Amino acid sequence: MKLFILDDDTNTFEHVISVIQRCLNYPYTQALSIANIIHYSGKCLVKEDDDDGVILYLCKNMKKEGLNIKTEI
């Protein structure tokens, strides 16, 4: 299963970066790169895992933080 973050008009770069760092445990530079990809491309694949439970858990937590999230099988 794949986890994408989608661009929106409500979350700041700082908030998106912070959520990525906390939820995905990615370093600041990687979170910043992801935020830029989201901003310029509209979405970014941030995690892929064979364990759907992992993706659904991350999806739930990132949605709670206000991010626009999409999953794909």
C-alpha positions in Angstrom: 0.0 0.0 0.0 1.2 3.5 -0.8 0.8 6.7 1.3 0.7 10.1 -0.5 0.5 13.6 0.9 -1.5 16.0 -1.3 -1.1 19.7 -1.6 -3.7 22.0 0.0 -4.2 25.7 0.7 -4.4 25.5 4.4 -1.3 23.9 5.9 2.0 25.8 6.1 5.3 24.4 4.9 6.5 24.4 8.5 3.5 22.4 9.7 3.8 19.8 6.8 7.5 19.4 7.6 6.9 19.0 11.3 4.2 16.3 10.7 6.4 14.4 8.3 9.3 14.5 10.8 7.1 13.4 13.7 4.9 10.8 12.0 7.4 9.3 9.5 10.6 9.9 11.5 12.3 11.5 8.5 15.1 14.1 9.0 14.4 17.8 8.4 16.1 17.9 5.0 14.0 14.9 3.7 10.8 16.5 5.1 11.7 19.8 3.4 12.3 18.1 0.1 8.9 16.3 0.4 7.2 19.5 1.2 8.6 21.1 -1.9 7.6 18.2 -4.1 4.0 18.4 -2.7 3.9 22.1 -3.3 5.2 22.0 -6.9 3.8 18.6 -8.0 0.6 18.5 -6.1 1.4 15.3 -4.3 4.3 13.1 -3.1 4.6 9.4 -2.3 6.0 9.4 1.2 5.7 5.7 2.3 5.2 2.3 0.7 4.8 -0.8 2.8 3.4 -4.4 2.3 1.8 -4.1 5.7 -1.4 -2.2 5.1 -1.8 -1.7 8.9 1.4 0.5 9.0 0.1 2.7 6.2 -3.4 3.0 7.6 -2.0 3.9 11.0 0.2 6.6 9.5 -2.7 7.9 7.4 -4.9 8.2 10.5 -2.3 10.1 12.5 -1.4 12.4 9.6 -5.0 13.2 8.9 -5.5 14.1 12.6 -2.7 16.6 12.1 -4.7 18.2 9.2 -2.8 16.9 6.2 -4.5 15.9 3.0 -3.7 12.2 2.7 -4.4 9.6 0.0 -3.7 5.9 0.0 -3.4 3.5 -2.9 -3.2 -0.3 -3.1 
